[in-house]
Amino acid sequence: GILKREMFYGQENKYDSLDELEQAIRKYINDYNTERTKDKLKGLIPIEYRNKSLTA
C-alpha cells in the first residue's frame, strides 16, 4: 500500500512505458530497504533490523 500511495496514485501518467514503471518500482524498493530508517524498527533501516534480529 505504501508503494502505491507514494509513487502511483495521482501519478499514473508519469511513466511512459511499463519498463519505466518497473525501473522506478525496483529503485523504490531498493531505497526503501537500504536507505529509509523506520521508527518502528528502532531507527534502523529494514535490512539492518533483519540482520540484527537474525544474529540476536
PDB file of N, H, CA, C and O in Angstrom:
ATOM      1  N   GLY A   1       0.802  -1.188   0.000  1.00  0.00           N
ATOM      2  CA  GLY A   1       0.000   0.000   0.000  1.00  0.00           C
ATOM      3  C   GLY A   1       0.854   1.264   0.000  1.00  0.00           C
ATOM      4  O   GLY A   1       0.508   2.250  -0.651  1.00  0.00           O
ATOM      5  N   ILE A   2       1.970   1.235   0.730  1.00  0.00           N
ATOM      6  H   ILE A   2       2.251   0.434   1.259  1.00  0.00           H
ATOM      7  CA  ILE A   2       2.823   2.425   0.799  1.00  0.00           C
ATOM      8  C   ILE A   2       3.397   2.731  -0.579  1.00  0.00           C
ATOM      9  O   ILE A   2       3.414   3.885  -1.007  1.00  0.00           O
ATOM     10  N   LEU A   3       3.863   1.708  -1.267  1.00  0.00           N
ATOM     11  H   LEU A   3       3.849   0.771  -0.919  1.00  0.00           H
ATOM     12  CA  LEU A   3       4.437   1.896  -2.603  1.00  0.00           C
ATOM     13  C   LEU A   3       3.409   2.530  -3.529  1.00  0.00           C
ATOM     14  O   LEU A   3       3.724   3.500  -4.218  1.00  0.00           O
ATOM     15  N   LYS A   4       2.195   2.009  -3.560  1.00  0.00           N
ATOM     16  H   LYS A   4       1.939   1.222  -2.999  1.00  0.00           H
ATOM     17  CA  LYS A   4       1.171   2.557  -4.438  1.00  0.00           C
ATOM     18  C   LYS A   4       0.844   3.992  -4.067  1.00  0.00           C
ATOM     19  O   LYS A   4       0.691   4.843  -4.943  1.00  0.00           O
ATOM     20  N   ARG A   5       0.736   4.263  -2.784  1.00  0.00           N
ATOM     21  H   ARG A   5       0.860   3.572  -2.072  1.00  0.00           H
ATOM     22  CA  ARG A   5       0.380   5.611  -2.338  1.00  0.00           C
ATOM     23  C   ARG A   5       1.481   6.613  -2.676  1.00  0.00           C
ATOM     24  O   ARG A   5       1.192   7.733  -3.098  1.00  0.00           O
ATOM     25  N   GLU A   6       2.733   6.218  -2.494  1.00  0.00           N
ATOM     26  H   GLU A   6       2.968   5.309  -2.151  1.00  0.00           H
ATOM     27  CA  GLU A   6       3.829   7.166  -2.681  1.00  0.00           C
ATOM     28  C   GLU A   6       4.271   7.345  -4.125  1.00  0.00           C
ATOM     29  O   GLU A   6       4.781   8.406  -4.483  1.00  0.00           O
ATOM     30  N   MET A   7       4.086   6.333  -4.956  1.00  0.00           N
ATOM     31  H   MET A   7       3.671   5.471  -4.665  1.00  0.00           H
ATOM     32  CA  MET A   7       4.598   6.515  -6.316  1.00  0.00           C
ATOM     33  C   MET A   7       3.632   6.201  -7.446  1.00  0.00           C
ATOM     34  O   MET A   7       4.022   6.256  -8.612  1.00  0.00           O
ATOM     35  N   PHE A   8       2.387   5.875  -7.135  1.00  0.00           N
ATOM     36  H   PHE A   8       2.071   5.830  -6.188  1.00  0.00           H
ATOM     37  CA  PHE A   8       1.485   5.586  -8.251  1.00  0.00           C
ATOM     38  C   PHE A   8       0.224   6.439  -8.238  1.00  0.00           C
ATOM     39  O   PHE A   8      -0.055   7.132  -9.216  1.00  0.00           O
ATOM     40  N   TYR A   9      -0.542   6.406  -7.156  1.00  0.00           N
ATOM     41  H   TYR A   9      -0.316   5.844  -6.361  1.00  0.00           H
ATOM     42  CA  TYR A   9      -1.806   7.150  -7.134  1.00  0.00           C
ATOM     43  C   TYR A   9      -1.577   8.626  -7.421  1.00  0.00           C
ATOM     44  O   TYR A   9      -0.785   9.289  -6.752  1.00  0.00           O
ATOM     45  N   GLY A  10      -2.281   9.126  -8.425  1.00  0.00           N
ATOM     46  H   GLY A  10      -2.924   8.587  -8.969  1.00  0.00           H
ATOM     47  CA  GLY A  10      -2.137  10.519  -8.822  1.00  0.00           C
ATOM     48  C   GLY A  10      -0.983  10.768  -9.769  1.00  0.00           C
ATOM     49  O   GLY A  10      -0.794  11.890 -10.240  1.00  0.00           O
ATOM     50  N   GLN A  11      -0.206   9.731 -10.052  1.00  0.00           N
ATOM     51  H   GLN A  11      -0.359   8.820  -9.669  1.00  0.00           H
ATOM     52  CA  GLN A  11       0.962   9.874 -10.927  1.00  0.00           C
ATOM     53  C   GLN A  11       0.920   8.865 -12.067  1.00  0.00           C
ATOM     54  O   GLN A  11       1.947   8.546 -12.666  1.00  0.00           O
ATOM     55  N   GLU A  12      -0.265   8.373 -12.357  1.00  0.00           N
ATOM     56  H   GLU A  12      -1.099   8.632 -11.871  1.00  0.00           H
ATOM     57  CA  GLU A  12      -0.398   7.323 -13.357  1.00  0.00           C
ATOM     58  C   GLU A  12       0.201   7.688 -14.712  1.00  0.00           C
ATOM     59  O   GLU A  12       0.685   6.812 -15.429  1.00  0.00           O
ATOM     60  N   ASN A  13       0.175   8.952 -15.065  1.00  0.00           N
ATOM     61  H   ASN A  13      -0.218   9.664 -14.482  1.00  0.00           H
ATOM     62  CA  ASN A  13       0.679   9.391 -16.372  1.00  0.00           C
ATOM     63  C   ASN A  13       2.162   9.748 -16.345  1.00  0.00           C
ATOM     64  O   ASN A  13       2.712  10.171 -17.362  1.00  0.00           O
ATOM     65  N   LYS A  14       2.803   9.586 -15.218  1.00  0.00           N
ATOM     66  H   LYS A  14       2.356   9.242 -14.392  1.00  0.00           H
ATOM     67  CA  LYS A  14       4.206   9.947 -15.071  1.00  0.00           C
ATOM     68  C   LYS A  14       5.129   9.010 -15.849  1.00  0.00           C
ATOM     69  O   LYS A  14       6.209   9.419 -16.275  1.00  0.00           O
ATOM     70  N   TYR A  15       4.718   7.777 -16.032  1.00  0.00           N
ATOM     71  H   TYR A  15       3.840   7.445 -15.685  1.00  0.00           H
ATOM     72  CA  TYR A  15       5.562   6.760 -16.663  1.00  0.00           C
ATOM     73  C   TYR A  15       5.118   6.524 -18.099  1.00  0.00           C
ATOM     74  O   TYR A  15       3.941   6.287 -18.369  1.00  0.00           O
ATOM     75  N   ASP A  16       6.082   6.593 -19.018  1.00  0.00           N
ATOM     76  H   ASP A  16       7.039   6.785 -18.799  1.00  0.00           H
ATOM     77  CA  ASP A  16       5.771   6.455 -20.435  1.00  0.00           C
ATOM     78  C   ASP A  16       5.627   5.011 -20.879  1.00  0.00           C
ATOM     79  O   ASP A  16       5.003   4.739 -21.905  1.00  0.00           O
ATOM     80  N   SER A  17       6.197   4.077 -20.118  1.00  0.00           N
ATOM     81  H   SER A  17       6.703   4.298 -19.284  1.00  0.00           H
ATOM     82  CA  SER A  17       6.118   2.671 -20.509  1.00  0.00           C
ATOM     83  C   SER A  17       6.146   1.790 -19.264  1.00  0.00           C
ATOM     84  O   SER A  17       6.452   2.256 -18.166  1.00  0.00           O
ATOM     85  N   LEU A  18       5.826   0.527 -19.449  1.00  0.00           N
ATOM     86  H   LEU A  18       5.578   0.149 -20.340  1.00  0.00           H
ATOM     87  CA  LEU A  18       5.888  -0.430 -18.345  1.00  0.00           C
ATOM     88  C   LEU A  18       7.318  -0.622 -17.867  1.00  0.00           C
ATOM     89  O   LEU A  18       7.560  -0.815 -16.676  1.00  0.00           O
ATOM     90  N   ASP A  19       8.266  -0.568 -18.798  1.00  0.00           N
ATOM     91  H   ASP A  19       8.069  -0.411 -19.766  1.00  0.00           H
ATOM     92  CA  ASP A  19       9.679  -0.698 -18.411  1.00  0.00           C
ATOM     93  C   ASP A  19      10.100   0.441 -17.487  1.00  0.00           C
ATOM     94  O   ASP A  19      10.811   0.221 -16.507  1.00  0.00           O
ATOM     95  N   GLU A  20       9.665   1.643 -17.798  1.00  0.00           N
ATOM     96  H   GLU A  20       9.087   1.822 -18.595  1.00  0.00           H
ATOM     97  CA  GLU A  20       9.992   2.806 -16.970  1.00  0.00           C
ATOM     98  C   GLU A  20       9.363   2.661 -15.580  1.00  0.00           C
ATOM     99  O   GLU A  20       9.999   2.976 -14.575  1.00  0.00           O
ATOM    100  N   LEU A  21       8.123   2.188 -15.525  1.00  0.00           N
ATOM    101  H   LEU A  21       7.606   1.932 -16.342  1.00  0.00           H
ATOM    102  CA  LEU A  21       7.458   1.951 -14.251  1.00  0.00           C
ATOM    103  C   LEU A  21       8.182   0.863 -13.460  1.00  0.00           C
ATOM    104  O   LEU A  21       8.382   0.995 -12.252  1.00  0.00           O
ATOM    105  N   GLU A  22       8.573  -0.206 -14.140  1.00  0.00           N
ATOM    106  H   GLU A  22       8.411  -0.314 -15.121  1.00  0.00           H
ATOM    107  CA  GLU A  22       9.285  -1.302 -13.470  1.00  0.00           C
ATOM    108  C   GLU A  22      10.608  -0.819 -12.876  1.00  0.00           C
ATOM    109  O   GLU A  22      10.944  -1.174 -11.746  1.00  0.00           O
ATOM    110  N   GLN A  23      11.350  -0.024 -13.618  1.00  0.00           N
ATOM    111  H   GLN A  23      11.078   0.264 -14.536  1.00  0.00           H
ATOM    112  CA  GLN A  23      12.619   0.519 -13.108  1.00  0.00           C
ATOM    113  C   GLN A  23      12.379   1.401 -11.888  1.00  0.00           C
ATOM    114  O   GLN A  23      13.137   1.341 -10.920  1.00  0.00           O
ATOM    115  N   ALA A  24      11.333   2.214 -11.930  1.00  0.00           N
ATOM    116  H   ALA A  24      10.717   2.263 -12.716  1.00  0.00           H
ATOM    117  CA  ALA A  24      11.016   3.091 -10.803  1.00  0.00           C
ATOM    118  C   ALA A  24      10.634   2.268  -9.573  1.00  0.00           C
ATOM    119  O   ALA A  24      11.011   2.618  -8.455  1.00  0.00           O
ATOM    120  N   ILE A  25       9.891   1.180  -9.766  1.00  0.00           N
ATOM    121  H   ILE A  25       9.584   0.895 -10.674  1.00  0.00           H
ATOM    122  CA  ILE A  25       9.494   0.311  -8.654  1.00  0.00           C
ATOM    123  C   ILE A  25      10.718  -0.363  -8.060  1.00  0.00           C
ATOM    124  O   ILE A  25      10.852  -0.423  -6.838  1.00  0.00           O
ATOM    125  N   ARG A  26      11.608  -0.870  -8.893  1.00  0.00           N
ATOM    126  H   ARG A  26      11.499  -0.822  -9.885  1.00  0.00           H
ATOM    127  CA  ARG A  26      12.827  -1.513  -8.387  1.00  0.00           C
ATOM    128  C   ARG A  26      13.681  -0.524  -7.580  1.00  0.00           C
ATOM    129  O   ARG A  26      14.206  -0.877  -6.524  1.00  0.00           O
ATOM    130  N   LYS A  27      13.817   0.700  -8.072  1.00  0.00           N
ATOM    131  H   LYS A  27      13.391   0.987  -8.930  1.00  0.00           H
ATOM    132  CA  LYS A  27      14.584   1.717  -7.350  1.00  0.00           C
ATOM    133  C   LYS A  27      13.912   2.045  -6.021  1.00  0.00           C
ATOM    134  O   LYS A  27      14.587   2.167  -4.999  1.00  0.00           O
ATOM    135  N   TYR A  28      12.596   2.187  -6.028  1.00  0.00           N
ATOM    136  H   TYR A  28      12.048   2.088  -6.858  1.00  0.00           H
ATOM    137  CA  TYR A  28      11.852   2.492  -4.808  1.00  0.00           C
ATOM    138  C   TYR A  28      12.063   1.390  -3.765  1.00  0.00           C
ATOM    139  O   TYR A  28      12.345   1.689  -2.605  1.00  0.00           O
ATOM    140  N   ILE A  29      11.930   0.131  -4.161  1.00  0.00           N
ATOM    141  H   ILE A  29      11.701  -0.112  -5.104  1.00  0.00           H
ATOM    142  CA  ILE A  29      12.087  -0.987  -3.228  1.00  0.00           C
ATOM    143  C   ILE A  29      13.504  -1.020  -2.672  1.00  0.00           C
ATOM    144  O   ILE A  29      13.698  -1.231  -1.475  1.00  0.00           O
ATOM    145  N   ASN A  30      14.492  -0.812  -3.533  1.00  0.00           N
ATOM    146  H   ASN A  30      14.335  -0.640  -4.505  1.00  0.00           H
ATOM    147  CA  ASN A  30      15.878  -0.796  -3.067  1.00  0.00           C
ATOM    148  C   ASN A  30      16.099   0.337  -2.059  1.00  0.00           C
ATOM    149  O   ASN A  30      16.680   0.114  -0.997  1.00  0.00           O
ATOM    150  N   ASP A  31      15.644   1.536  -2.383  1.00  0.00           N
ATOM    151  H   ASP A  31      15.172   1.717  -3.246  1.00  0.00           H
ATOM    152  CA  ASP A  31      15.799   2.669  -1.480  1.00  0.00           C
ATOM    153  C   ASP A  31      15.049   2.437  -0.169  1.00  0.00           C
ATOM    154  O   ASP A  31      15.552   2.769   0.904  1.00  0.00           O
ATOM    155  N   TYR A  32      13.858   1.872  -0.258  1.00  0.00           N
ATOM    156  H   TYR A  32      13.450   1.603  -1.130  1.00  0.00           H
ATOM    157  CA  TYR A  32      13.043   1.619   0.927  1.00  0.00           C
ATOM    158  C   TYR A  32      13.753   0.653   1.877  1.00  0.00           C
ATOM    159  O   TYR A  32      13.714   0.835   3.094  1.00  0.00           O
ATOM    160  N   ASN A  33      14.393  -0.362   1.328  1.00  0.00           N
ATOM    161  H   ASN A  33      14.424  -0.511   0.340  1.00  0.00           H
ATOM    162  CA  ASN A  33      15.042  -1.380   2.156  1.00  0.00           C
ATOM    163  C   ASN A  33      16.454  -1.027   2.600  1.00  0.00           C
ATOM    164  O   ASN A  33      16.952  -1.596   3.571  1.00  0.00           O
ATOM    165  N   THR A  34      17.108  -0.099   1.907  1.00  0.00           N
ATOM    166  H   THR A  34      16.703   0.364   1.118  1.00  0.00           H
ATOM    167  CA  THR A  34      18.519   0.161   2.214  1.00  0.00           C
ATOM    168  C   THR A  34      18.819   1.573   2.701  1.00  0.00           C
ATOM    169  O   THR A  34      19.937   1.836   3.143  1.00  0.00           O
ATOM    170  N   GLU A  35      17.859   2.487   2.635  1.00  0.00           N
ATOM    171  H   GLU A  35      16.950   2.273   2.275  1.00  0.00           H
ATOM    172  CA  GLU A  35      18.164   3.869   2.989  1.00  0.00           C
ATOM    173  C   GLU A  35      17.168   4.512   3.943  1.00  0.00           C
ATOM    174  O   GLU A  35      17.505   5.501   4.594  1.00  0.00           O
ATOM    175  N   ARG A  36      15.988   3.998   4.045  1.00  0.00           N
ATOM    176  H   ARG A  36      15.715   3.194   3.517  1.00  0.00           H
ATOM    177  CA  ARG A  36      14.928   4.646   4.806  1.00  0.00           C
ATOM    178  C   ARG A  36      14.843   4.101   6.226  1.00  0.00           C
ATOM    179  O   ARG A  36      14.534   2.926   6.424  1.00  0.00           O
ATOM    180  N   THR A  37      15.113   4.941   7.205  1.00  0.00           N
ATOM    181  H   THR A  37      15.364   5.896   7.044  1.00  0.00           H
ATOM    182  CA  THR A  37      15.006   4.487   8.597  1.00  0.00           C
ATOM    183  C   THR A  37      13.536   4.493   9.007  1.00  0.00           C
ATOM    184  O   THR A  37      12.740   5.297   8.522  1.00  0.00           O
ATOM    185  N   LYS A  38      13.202   3.588   9.901  1.00  0.00           N
ATOM    186  H   LYS A  38      13.849   2.935  10.295  1.00  0.00           H
ATOM    187  CA  LYS A  38      11.822   3.463  10.372  1.00  0.00           C
ATOM    188  C   LYS A  38      11.803   3.554  11.892  1.00  0.00           C
ATOM    189  O   LYS A  38      12.598   2.894  12.560  1.00  0.00           O
ATOM    190  N   ASP A  39      10.910   4.359  12.441  1.00  0.00           N
ATOM    191  H   ASP A  39      10.264   4.896  11.898  1.00  0.00           H
ATOM    192  CA  ASP A  39      10.771   4.463  13.890  1.00  0.00           C
ATOM    193  C   ASP A  39      10.365   3.126  14.498  1.00  0.00           C
ATOM    194  O   ASP A  39      10.845   2.753  15.569  1.00  0.00           O
ATOM    195  N   LYS A  40       9.474   2.403  13.807  1.00  0.00           N
ATOM    196  H   LYS A  40       9.084   2.706  12.938  1.00  0.00           H
ATOM    197  CA  LYS A  40       9.039   1.097  14.311  1.00  0.00           C
ATOM    198  C   LYS A  40      10.196   0.112  14.436  1.00  0.00           C
ATOM    199  O   LYS A  40      10.134  -0.826  15.230  1.00  0.00           O
ATOM    200  N   LEU A  41      11.236   0.323  13.661  1.00  0.00           N
ATOM    201  H   LEU A  41      11.285   1.085  13.016  1.00  0.00           H
ATOM    202  CA  LEU A  41      12.387  -0.577  13.671  1.00  0.00           C
ATOM    203  C   LEU A  41      13.532   0.022  14.482  1.00  0.00           C
ATOM    204  O   LEU A  41      14.701  -0.269  14.232  1.00  0.00           O
ATOM    205  N   LYS A  42      13.185   0.858  15.449  1.00  0.00           N
ATOM    206  H   LYS A  42      12.235   1.095  15.652  1.00  0.00           H
ATOM    207  CA  LYS A  42      14.164   1.473  16.358  1.00  0.00           C
ATOM    208  C   LYS A  42      15.196   2.329  15.628  1.00  0.00           C
ATOM    209  O   LYS A  42      16.366   2.365  16.009  1.00  0.00           O
ATOM    210  N   GLY A  43      14.752   3.017  14.572  1.00  0.00           N
ATOM    211  H   GLY A  43      13.802   2.987  14.262  1.00  0.00           H
ATOM    212  CA  GLY A  43      15.629   3.924  13.839  1.00  0.00           C
ATOM    213  C   GLY A  43      16.559   3.254  12.849  1.00  0.00           C
ATOM    214  O   GLY A  43      17.445   3.902  12.293  1.00  0.00           O
ATOM    215  N   LEU A  44      16.369   1.973  12.625  1.00  0.00           N
ATOM    216  H   LEU A  44      15.649   1.446  13.077  1.00  0.00           H
ATOM    217  CA  LEU A  44      17.208   1.240  11.677  1.00  0.00           C
ATOM    218  C   LEU A  44      16.514   1.141  10.328  1.00  0.00           C
ATOM    219  O   LEU A  44      15.301   1.325  10.223  1.00  0.00           O
ATOM    220  N   ILE A  45      17.301   0.846   9.295  1.00  0.00           N
ATOM    221  H   ILE A  45      18.286   0.696   9.379  1.00  0.00           H
ATOM    222  CA  ILE A  45      16.700   0.532   8.008  1.00  0.00           C
ATOM    223  C   ILE A  45      16.269  -0.935   8.056  1.00  0.00           C
ATOM    224  O   ILE A  45      16.821  -1.696   8.851  1.00  0.00           O
ATOM    225  N   PRO A  46      15.307  -1.357   7.239  1.00  0.00           N
ATOM    226  CA  PRO A  46      14.804  -2.723   7.309  1.00  0.00           C
ATOM    227  C   PRO A  46      15.881  -3.817   7.233  1.00  0.00           C
ATOM    228  O   PRO A  46      15.786  -4.809   7.955  1.00  0.00           O
ATOM    229  N   ILE A  47      16.878  -3.665   6.395  1.00  0.00           N
ATOM    230  H   ILE A  47      16.955  -2.859   5.808  1.00  0.00           H
ATOM    231  CA  ILE A  47      17.912  -4.695   6.260  1.00  0.00           C
ATOM    232  C   ILE A  47      18.737  -4.791   7.542  1.00  0.00           C
ATOM    233  O   ILE A  47      19.050  -5.892   7.993  1.00  0.00           O
ATOM    234  N   GLU A  48      19.092  -3.650   8.132  1.00  0.00           N
ATOM    235  H   GLU A  48      18.838  -2.755   7.766  1.00  0.00           H
ATOM    236  CA  GLU A  48      19.851  -3.668   9.390  1.00  0.00           C
ATOM    237  C   GLU A  48      19.041  -4.352  10.492  1.00  0.00           C
ATOM    238  O   GLU A  48      19.571  -5.160  11.255  1.00  0.00           O
ATOM    239  N   TYR A  49      17.756  -4.019  10.565  1.00  0.00           N
ATOM    240  H   TYR A  49      17.325  -3.363   9.946  1.00  0.00           H
ATOM    241  CA  TYR A  49      16.893  -4.606  11.585  1.00  0.00           C
ATOM    242  C   TYR A  49      16.804  -6.122  11.424  1.00  0.00           C
ATOM    243  O   TYR A  49      16.908  -6.867  12.398  1.00  0.00           O
ATOM    244  N   ARG A  50      16.611  -6.565  10.185  1.00  0.00           N
ATOM    245  H   ARG A  50      16.526  -5.960   9.393  1.00  0.00           H
ATOM    246  CA  ARG A  50      16.529  -8.004   9.903  1.00  0.00           C
ATOM    247  C   ARG A  50      17.826  -8.716  10.283  1.00  0.00           C
ATOM    248  O   ARG A  50      17.797  -9.765  10.926  1.00  0.00           O
ATOM    249  N   ASN A  51      18.945  -8.151   9.892  1.00  0.00           N
ATOM    250  H   ASN A  51      18.968  -7.298   9.370  1.00  0.00           H
ATOM    251  CA  ASN A  51      20.249  -8.758  10.208  1.00  0.00           C
ATOM    252  C   ASN A  51      20.481  -8.804  11.713  1.00  0.00           C
ATOM    253  O   ASN A  51      20.983  -9.797  12.239  1.00  0.00           O
ATOM    254  N   LYS A  52      20.115  -7.728  12.404  1.00  0.00           N
ATOM    255  H   LYS A  52      19.707  -6.921  11.976  1.00  0.00           H
ATOM    256  CA  LYS A  52      20.284  -7.680  13.846  1.00  0.00           C
ATOM    257  C   LYS A  52      19.386  -8.717  14.529  1.00  0.00           C
ATOM    258  O   LYS A  52      19.798  -9.348  15.502  1.00  0.00           O
ATOM    259  N   SER A  53      18.182  -8.893  14.028  1.00  0.00           N
ATOM    260  H   SER A  53      17.848  -8.381  13.237  1.00  0.00           H
ATOM    261  CA  SER A  53      17.254  -9.871  14.596  1.00  0.00           C
ATOM    262  C   SER A  53      17.756 -11.296  14.395  1.00  0.00           C
ATOM    263  O   SER A  53      17.576 -12.149  15.265  1.00  0.00           O
ATOM    264  N   LEU A  54      18.375 -11.552  13.266  1.00  0.00           N
ATOM    265  H   LEU A  54      18.521 -10.859  12.559  1.00  0.00           H
ATOM    266  CA  LEU A  54      18.868 -12.905  12.965  1.00  0.00           C
ATOM    267  C   LEU A  54      20.091 -13.267  13.806  1.00  0.00           C
ATOM    268  O   LEU A  54      20.307 -14.441  14.110  1.00  0.00           O
ATOM    269  N   THR A  55      20.889 -12.272  14.182  1.00  0.00           N
ATOM    270  H   THR A  55      20.714 -11.319  13.935  1.00  0.00           H
ATOM    271  CA  THR A  55      22.098 -12.564  14.944  1.00  0.00           C
ATOM    272  C   THR A  55      21.852 -12.569  16.445  1.00  0.00           C
ATOM    273  O   THR A  55      22.699 -13.030  17.211  1.00  0.00           O
ATOM    274  N   ALA A  56      20.700 -12.062  16.873  1.00  0.00           N
ATOM    275  H   ALA A  56      20.011 -11.688  16.251  1.00  0.00           H
ATOM    276  CA  ALA A  56      20.408 -12.000  18.317  1.00  0.00           C
ATOM    277  C   ALA A  56      19.953 -13.343  18.850  1.00  0.00           C
ATOM    278  O   ALA A  56      19.667 -13.470  20.041  1.00  0.00           O
TER     279      ALA A  56
END
